Amino acid sequence: VQLQASGGGLVQAGESLRLSCAASGDIVSYSAMRWYRQAPGKQREFVANLARGGSTSYADSVKGRFTISRDNAKNTVYLQMSSLKPEDTAVYFCNGFLGGLGYWGQGTLVTVSS
């Protein structure tokens, strides 16, 4: 199982950015796909969840600003981030649940300048 995250970069506060997570195999096989983030000096925290059935959930800190979605044909999950804030600066990781096991991709760095 491989999860390849990409799309990070340096943006200014208020701007948008879209992260991608390409999964090996059929993405619908994953019972859930999630995004987490880890800011410097802090623990990794949950950002967003997309269940196989399509339901979504978000951390309160990003609700209304971030959207998780997927493209089944491309086996890719996205995290659309809008109205970015400096406190969104972190390494973002995608996570997938397959066969009862969780798998992590490598992180992609998002830096939001004020």
N, C-alpha and C positions, 0 to 999 in steps of 0.2 A: 504494500500500500504506500502510495506516495501522494503527498499534498504539496503543491508548489504555489506559494503565495507571491504576489507581485503587486506593483502599483504604488508603492510608497514613494514619498518624496517630501520636498520642502514647499510649504504653501503659507500664505498669509492668513491671519485670522479672518473668518467670514467666507473664505473660499471653500471649494468642494474638491473631493478626491474620491476616486473609486478603486478599491482594492479587489483583486481577483485571487481565487484559490482554485487551481486546476487539480482535479482528482484523478487518480488512476482508476480505471474501470468505470462502470456505470454509477453516476452520482446518486441515482435513485436507490441504489443498493444500501446506501448509508442511511441509518435510521435517523440521524441528525447531523447537521453541519453547524459549527459554531465559530465565532470569532472571539478571541481574547486579546487583551493587550497588557503590556507591562511597561510602565513608566520607569525612568531611572530611579533606582533606590526603593522601588515599591514592588509589592507582590503582583503576580499576574491576576488579572481580573476579567470576569465575563463581560462580553460586550453584546453579543446577539446570538440568537439560536434560530435555526430553520429546521423544522421537523420534516420527515419524509412526506407527510400529508399536506405540508404547505403552511402549517401554523408557524407563527413567529413570536419571539419574545425578545425584549431588550432590557439592558441595564437602564435604570432611571436616568443616569447621567447622559445618555445618548438618545433617549426616547424622543421621537419627533424630529430628530436631526439625521439619524442613521437609518438605512434600510438594507436589510439582507434579502438577497434573492438568488435564484439559480437559473442556469441555462442547461437543461438536460442534454441538449444536443452537443454542447461543448463540454459537458461534465465539469462545469465551473460554477462556483459560488462567488457572489459578489458582495461587497459591502460598500454601498454608496454613502459617503459621508458629506454632509452639508453643514453650513454654518460652523465651520471648524473653529475651535478655541485653542489657545495655547495649552490648556490642560488636557487636550486630546493627544498631545505629543507622547508617543510611545512606540514600542515595537509591537506590531500587530501579528497575531498568529491565527492560522486557521486550524480547526480541529474537527475530525470526523469520527463518528461512531459506526463501526462495521463489525458485525458478528459479536457484538457485546464488548468489543475492545475500542478504546479511544486511540486515535492516531493524530500526531502533530505534524504540521508542516514547519518549514523554517520561517522565521519572522521577516516582516518587511517594515522598515522604519518610516514612520510618519512624524514629521516635524512641523509644528505650526508656530509661526512667528507672530509676535504681537505688533 
